[in-house]
Amino acid sequence: MLSDSFGRIHNYLRISVTDMCNLKCIYCMPQETAHSGKSSFMSSGEICGIASVFSELGINKIRITGGEPFVRKDIDKIFYELADLPVSLAVSTNAVLIDRHINVLKDCSVNNINISLDTLNEEEFFYISKSSSLGRILENIILLLENNFTVKINFVVMRGINEDAVCQIASLTKHFPFEARFIEYMPFSGNNWSREKVFSHDEILEKIGDEFDYYKIPDDVHDTSKKYGIEGHAGIIGIISTVTKPFCGECNRLRLTADGKLKNCLFSQGETDLLTAFRKGLDIEDLIRSGLSEKRSERGGQFDNENMINRSMISIGG
């Protein structure tokens, strides 16, 4: 089993397959973005090979992320190869292209789909994402629900930009059985973060309480979201409060970037290069364990520093 110096067992790996995306969301992709380039990305075989080592070390859940994973031309092959491992598979996406891959997801038992959606207003959506794909995303969310996928909506709340859309998204849970998850705005390289832009857990809950009667739902031990139900609604809401109410104590997650670097925390300054060693045919288990041993107790050990040393969100993986 993969255990850090605080005794936390890690069984969940998030693998980014690309740092390319068909949206340009302001909290994720800096205006001047230097992509790694395809030659730096792990191949499908390298992804599966490295993932198999993690599986042997106790990883039993893998989530595929990007950038946007479905812009990668061999993404179906990646899913089919990973489906041979004894792990549960999930994916995070903006859902613009996901309708083309539904049969593959079914074949590979990928049931858990996280979808980024930060407003229902077309003008706000274009401001945030530089795209006019809102209608297509909404159509594909309905398509996924009709095909019995478990859907979670990830909504990054930014003060002065989209906090007024919180209740609009929450209202969709009346008829649609998904979890609407509201995420506090987090700092990454190039996303112009400041504490003043953070719309907090308490403020989100207060805004929801102005329109709905909500109640607390018990959280699982490794949940990142604090879950709430709304009277009479088919779905639920969640709040991911990384900034104001961190939840690091039971963390079980590791991240592998598209260029093969292990990040032991979303906010870690250091990284461990697994891909170079793997390409040389070297055993990477010791590298994995060494990288995990450096994990800090909370938020990479540097969250209180307004000038954090980290990648952009898109180059880490959602």
Buried (B, 14 or more C-beta within 10 A) or exposed (E): EBEBEEEBBBBBBBBBBBBBBBBBBBBBBBEEBEBBEEEEBBBBEBBBBBBBBBBEBEBEBBBBBBBBBBBBEEBBBBBBBBBEBEBBBBBBBBBBBBBEBBEBBEEBEBBBBBBBBBBBBEEBBBBBBEBEBBEBBBEBBEBBBEEEBBBBBBBBBBBEBBBEBBBBBBBBBEEBEBBBBBBBBBBBBBBEBEEEBBBBBEBBBEBBEEEBEBEEBEBEEBBBBBBBBBEEBEBBBBBBBBBBEEBBEEBBBBBBBBBBBBBBBBBBBBBBBBBEBBEEEEEBEEBBBEBBEBBBBBBBBBBEEEEBEBBBBBBBBB
